[in-house]
């Protein structure tokens, strides 16, 4: 019997391929074929939108879209062990973006930072997801080095969400899609300065005006037979921006055609403006 001769896997230092994060690793990862490798690990269909995109006081390494649901994916890179500085940046990004998947890539995750991501996935609002991945380089013999991404932290329900996203035609998701798609089509047709950051297959959806200043959120309920739209003023000047709008309450409500609910939130340095509509426009299936 012939015994096959097999090679041996050899782990390679990341610095052999990428000397720096900003000049080497980030541009490499932003390329389509390389981003696809990361997407396979995350079960996402990723497309690069920006590199070094400013979000609040920091610049995100890569900002992508998941083409399967058109949601934002923000990537932060490290070529060494995780540290508190990068964790703080991730929290800033989460505060500045209302619905996003935040991907932290590093050579090695400490137990404390892995636990921190697990805790964040349990405590943060729906629509904000945290992923931790370790990147490795391997070669066999004289072959080129090959990258490998290993997930060390992800949202508990992520696998279920991926399955649901791949099979979107259940009754509830189709009802949501039927409700939101005409509205989204109008937004696109009118070239409004709104960026959708939440998928259309659920009862609420989110648009951003700017990156971290205003959030426009809407939902509908066939149980309550109503829909609602509200604007949240967020970020370092959230309450200040809300008060600026409040000073023009009469003109805004006159243009809108009815009274709005104005809710300052001084403790959160923010505020919101809400309207509730009794005509929700979807069929009377319970969601």
C-alpha positions as CSV (number, residue, x, y, z in Angstrom):
1,X,0.0,0.0,0.0
2,X,1.3,3.4,-1.0
3,X,1.7,5.8,1.9
4,X,1.1,9.4,0.8
5,X,3.7,12.0,1.7
6,X,2.0,14.9,3.4
7,X,3.3,18.3,4.2
8,X,3.4,20.0,7.6
9,X,1.5,23.1,8.6
10,X,3.8,25.9,9.8
11,X,2.5,28.9,11.6
12,X,3.9,32.2,10.4
13,X,4.3,35.6,12.1
14,X,1.8,38.1,10.9
15,X,4.5,40.7,10.4
16,X,6.1,38.5,7.7
17,X,3.1,39.5,5.4
18,X,2.0,42.8,6.9
19,X,4.5,45.1,8.6
20,X,1.9,47.6,9.7
21,X,-1.9,47.7,10.2
22,X,-2.7,50.9,8.4
23,X,-0.3,50.6,5.5
24,X,-0.3,46.9,4.9
25,X,-3.1,44.8,6.6
26,X,-6.0,47.2,6.2
27,X,-5.5,47.8,2.4
28,X,-5.0,44.1,1.9
29,X,-8.2,43.2,3.8
30,X,-10.2,45.9,1.9
31,X,-9.6,44.1,-1.4
32,X,-12.6,42.1,-2.6
33,X,-11.1,38.6,-2.7
34,X,-9.5,39.1,0.8
35,X,-12.7,40.6,2.3
36,X,-14.5,37.6,1.0
37,X,-12.4,35.3,3.2
38,X,-13.5,37.3,6.2
39,X,-17.0,37.2,5.0
40,X,-16.9,33.4,4.8
41,X,-15.9,33.2,8.4
42,X,-18.7,35.6,9.5
43,X,-21.2,34.2,7.0
44,X,-21.7,37.7,5.5
45,X,-21.5,39.0,1.9
46,X,-19.2,41.9,2.5
47,X,-18.4,44.9,0.2
48,X,-16.0,47.7,1.1
49,X,-17.5,51.2,1.3
50,X,-14.8,53.2,3.0
51,X,-11.3,52.9,4.4
52,X,-10.3,55.2,7.4
53,X,-13.9,56.5,7.8
54,X,-14.3,59.0,10.5
55,X,-16.9,57.9,13.2
56,X,-17.0,60.5,16.0
57,X,-13.4,61.2,17.2
58,X,-11.9,58.1,15.6
59,X,-11.3,56.7,12.1
60,X,-12.7,53.2,11.5
61,X,-10.2,51.0,9.5
62,X,-12.8,49.6,7.1
63,X,-16.5,50.3,6.8
64,X,-18.4,47.7,4.7
65,X,-21.9,46.7,3.8
66,X,-23.3,43.2,4.2
67,X,-25.0,42.8,0.8
68,X,-27.4,40.1,2.1
69,X,-29.4,42.7,4.1
70,X,-27.7,46.0,3.3
71,X,-26.5,46.5,6.9
72,X,-23.3,48.2,8.0
73,X,-20.2,46.3,9.1
74,X,-17.4,48.1,10.7
75,X,-13.9,46.5,11.0
76,X,-11.2,47.4,13.4
77,X,-7.8,45.7,13.0
78,X,-4.8,44.9,15.3
79,X,-1.7,42.9,14.5
80,X,-1.0,42.2,18.1
81,X,-2.8,41.2,21.3
82,X,-6.1,43.1,22.0
83,X,-5.9,46.1,24.3
84,X,-8.2,48.5,26.1
85,X,-7.6,51.3,23.7
86,X,-9.2,49.4,20.8
87,X,-12.0,48.2,23.0
88,X,-12.8,51.8,23.8
89,X,-12.9,52.7,20.1
90,X,-15.4,49.9,19.5
91,X,-17.7,51.3,22.2
92,X,-17.5,54.7,20.6
93,X,-18.5,53.3,17.2
94,X,-21.4,51.4,18.8
95,X,-22.6,54.7,20.4
96,X,-22.3,56.6,17.1
97,X,-24.0,54.1,14.8
98,X,-27.5,52.8,15.6
99,X,-27.4,49.5,13.8
100,X,-24.1,47.9,12.9
101,X,-22.0,44.8,13.2
102,X,-18.6,45.6,14.7
103,X,-15.7,43.3,13.9
104,X,-12.6,43.3,15.9
105,X,-9.7,41.5,14.3
106,X,-6.5,40.8,16.3
107,X,-3.6,38.4,16.5
108,X,-4.7,37.2,19.9
109,X,-7.7,38.0,22.2
110,X,-7.1,38.1,25.9
111,X,-9.7,36.3,28.0
112,X,-10.9,39.7,29.4
113,X,-11.5,41.2,26.0
114,X,-13.3,38.1,24.8
115,X,-15.5,38.2,27.8
116,X,-16.1,41.9,27.2
117,X,-17.4,41.2,23.7
118,X,-19.7,38.4,25.0
119,X,-21.1,40.8,27.6
120,X,-21.7,43.5,25.1
121,X,-23.6,41.1,22.9
122,X,-25.8,40.3,25.8
123,X,-26.4,43.9,26.9
124,X,-26.4,46.2,23.8
125,X,-29.5,47.1,21.9
126,X,-30.9,45.0,19.1
127,X,-29.1,45.7,15.8
128,X,-25.6,46.2,17.3
129,X,-23.5,43.1,17.1
130,X,-19.9,42.5,18.2
131,X,-17.6,39.9,16.7
132,X,-14.0,39.0,17.7
133,X,-11.7,37.2,15.3
134,X,-8.1,36.1,15.6
135,X,-6.2,36.1,12.3
136,X,-3.4,33.6,11.6
137,X,-1.0,32.9,8.8
138,X,0.0,29.3,7.8
139,X,2.1,27.7,5.1
140,X,3.0,24.2,3.9
141,X,6.6,23.8,2.9
142,X,7.5,26.6,0.4
143,X,4.0,27.5,-0.4
144,X,2.7,31.1,-0.1
145,X,1.4,32.0,3.3
146,X,-2.4,31.6,3.7
147,X,-4.6,33.6,6.1
148,X,-7.1,32.0,8.5
149,X,-9.8,33.8,10.5
150,X,-11.1,32.2,13.7
151,X,-14.2,33.5,15.5
152,X,-13.7,33.8,19.2
153,X,-16.8,35.8,20.1
154,X,-20.1,36.4,18.3
155,X,-23.8,37.2,19.2
156,X,-25.5,34.2,20.8
157,X,-28.3,34.1,18.2
158,X,-26.1,34.9,15.2
159,X,-26.4,31.4,13.6
160,X,-30.2,31.5,13.8
161,X,-30.2,35.0,12.3
162,X,-28.1,34.0,9.4
163,X,-30.4,31.0,8.6
164,X,-33.4,33.3,8.8
165,X,-31.7,35.9,6.5
166,X,-31.1,33.2,3.9
167,X,-34.8,32.1,4.0
168,X,-36.5,35.5,4.1
169,X,-39.9,34.5,2.8
170,X,-41.7,33.4,6.0
171,X,-44.9,35.3,6.6
172,X,-43.6,37.8,9.2
173,X,-40.5,38.8,7.2
174,X,-42.5,39.0,4.0
175,X,-45.1,41.3,5.7
176,X,-42.3,43.6,6.9
177,X,-40.7,43.6,3.4
178,X,-44.0,44.5,1.8
179,X,-44.5,47.4,4.2
180,X,-41.0,48.9,4.1
181,X,-39.9,48.4,0.5
182,X,-42.2,51.0,-1.1
183,X,-41.1,53.5,1.6
184,X,-37.4,52.8,0.9
185,X,-38.1,53.1,-2.8
186,X,-39.5,56.6,-2.3
187,X,-36.5,57.6,-0.2
188,X,-34.2,56.5,-3.0
189,X,-36.3,58.1,-5.7
190,X,-36.3,61.5,-3.9
191,X,-32.5,61.3,-3.3
192,X,-33.0,62.0,0.4
193,X,-29.9,62.3,2.6
194,X,-30.8,59.1,4.5
195,X,-28.7,56.0,4.9
196,X,-30.5,52.8,5.9
197,X,-28.7,50.8,8.5
198,X,-31.3,48.2,9.4
199,X,-32.7,45.5,7.2
200,X,-36.3,45.6,5.8
201,X,-37.3,42.2,7.1
202,X,-38.4,43.2,10.6
203,X,-41.0,45.5,12.2
204,X,-38.6,48.4,12.7
205,X,-36.1,50.1,10.4
206,X,-33.4,52.7,10.9
207,X,-32.0,55.5,8.8
208,X,-29.0,57.6,9.7
209,X,-28.7,61.3,8.9
210,X,-24.9,61.8,9.1
211,X,-22.9,59.2,10.9
212,X,-23.6,59.8,14.6
213,X,-25.8,62.9,14.9
214,X,-29.3,62.0,14.0
215,X,-31.1,58.7,13.8
216,X,-34.5,58.3,12.1
217,X,-36.3,55.2,13.3
218,X,-39.7,53.8,12.3
219,X,-41.8,50.8,13.2
220,X,-45.2,49.4,12.6
221,X,-47.4,47.1,14.6
222,X,-50.5,45.2,13.3
223,X,-51.4,44.3,16.9
224,X,-51.6,48.0,18.0
225,X,-52.7,49.0,14.5
226,X,-50.3,51.9,14.4
227,X,-46.9,53.0,13.1
228,X,-44.5,55.5,14.5
229,X,-41.6,57.6,13.4
230,X,-39.1,59.4,15.6
231,X,-35.9,61.3,15.3
232,X,-33.2,60.8,17.9
233,X,-30.6,63.5,18.4
234,X,-27.4,61.7,19.4
235,X,-23.7,62.2,19.8
236,X,-21.7,64.8,21.8
237,X,-24.1,67.6,20.9
238,X,-27.3,65.5,21.0
239,X,-29.2,67.6,23.6
240,X,-27.9,70.8,22.0
241,X,-29.2,69.8,18.6
242,X,-32.5,68.7,20.1
243,X,-32.9,72.1,21.7
244,X,-32.1,73.8,18.5
245,X,-34.9,72.0,16.8
246,X,-37.2,72.6,19.7
247,X,-36.7,76.3,19.3
248,X,-38.3,75.9,15.9
249,X,-41.1,73.7,17.1
250,X,-43.9,75.9,15.7
251,X,-42.4,76.0,12.2
252,X,-41.6,72.3,12.2
253,X,-45.1,71.2,13.3
254,X,-46.7,73.7,10.9
255,X,-44.8,72.1,8.0
256,X,-45.5,68.6,9.3
257,X,-49.2,69.3,9.7
258,X,-49.8,68.1,13.3
259,X,-48.3,68.3,16.8
260,X,-45.3,66.2,17.6
261,X,-44.1,64.7,20.9
262,X,-40.9,66.4,22.0
263,X,-38.9,64.4,24.6
264,X,-35.6,65.9,26.0
265,X,-33.3,63.4,27.7
266,X,-30.7,65.4,29.6
267,X,-29.2,62.4,31.4
268,X,-28.4,60.8,28.1
269,X,-27.4,64.1,26.4
270,X,-30.0,63.5,23.8
271,X,-33.6,64.0,22.8
272,X,-36.3,62.6,20.5
273,X,-39.2,63.8,18.4
274,X,-42.0,61.3,17.8
275,X,-45.2,61.0,15.8
276,X,-47.6,58.1,15.9
277,X,-49.8,57.2,13.0
278,X,-53.0,55.1,13.1
279,X,-52.7,54.0,9.4
280,X,-49.9,51.5,9.2
281,X,-50.5,50.3,5.7
282,X,-49.8,46.6,6.2
283,X,-52.2,43.7,6.0
284,X,-53.9,42.7,9.2
285,X,-51.6,39.8,10.0
286,X,-50.3,39.6,13.5
287,X,-46.6,40.3,13.9
